[in-house]
Amino acid sequence: MNLRWTRPLTGLALVGALTTGCPSPSIYGTARTIPRGTIQHTLAAEVIGAGVSGNTLVFPTAPTYQLRVGVADNVDLGLRLGNLTMPGADVKINLLRGAFDLAIDPGIQGMFIATSDEGVGFMYINLPIVLGFNLSRSFSLIATPGAAYAVAFGSTSSSSGSATSATSYNGSGFIPRLGVGANIRVSNAFSIQPEFTGYYNIDNSAV
């Protein structure tokens, strides 16, 4: 991520950055919005991978739950709990529908965790373009190019005798993103969508 900190975070902040502070960027759906007045439930098992300073980290996370509500003929609203820790929301707007589908899906997700002397927060604003290639009535290929804007902030305090000092940190930056997936419609009420979504760090000196 293109997030620059004035000094390394410690303790809880570092744990949050490597685990629960990671976003859940996959859309788990197609470019098509669901019909007005209908509800869709999604549960996703996820694995997160990250490359930091030449090292690669790969680890499973808690699942992500998503609820979608159709609010108009070409608009639906998504509410999610990423990795059961990071709340988020998005609005999908379906612009084209046919053999090729097109939508935009702006969204936001974030969280804050704290102890008595440390705290760290993350916020991700996502703007993916959703491309759908409908190869049959039951199978579609999905691509989600776009960008995200990430914000991170934190603070830590330390005591020496009767004196207490506090230090704050913050960073932000744009991150290119790309996702690919396949939507397999088993029935009218159930589908499976394996999906990979990645953020690319364009600043190697950033955290």
C-alpha positions, 0 to 999 in steps of 0.5 A: 500500500502507498501509505507512508508513516513517520515511524514504524508502528508497534504492538497493536498497530503492527498487528492490525496492519498485517491482519485485521487491517487488510481490506476485503476488496473482492466484490463477490458478484457480477456486474448485474444488479439484483432486482428491486426489492430482493435480498442476496446473501454472500459468505466468502472464505478468504486468504490474504497474501502480501509482499513486504520488503521482499518477504511474502506473507500468506494466511487465511482470515475469518470469512466475509459476509455480504448483504445486498439489497435491490433498490432500483432497476439498475442499482443495488446496495451492499453491506459487508463485514470483511473478515468479520471485523471490517464493516463496509458499504458499496453502491453498484450501478449497472450501466450496460446489460447484455452479452457484455455487462458494465457497472461501477461499484464505489464503496468504503470500508474501515475499522479502528482498534485500540488498547489503553495506550495504542490505537490504529485505524484503516479506511479504504475507498474503492472504485472498481469498474465491473466488467462481465463477459456472459459466456452462457446462461450459467457462466460469466467471467468477471474483471474488476479493474480500478483504484482505491484510496487508503488512509491509515492513522494511529497513536501510541502513548508512553509514560515516564514517571508522572509524565505521559507522552503521545505520538500520532501517525498517519498516511494515505495514498492511491492504490491500483487494483485488479480483480478477476473471477468466474461466476458459476450459477448452479441454480436461480438461487445459488451461485459460486464465485471464485475470485482473486483481487489484488492491490499493487504497491506503487511506492516500494518505500511505503508501508 
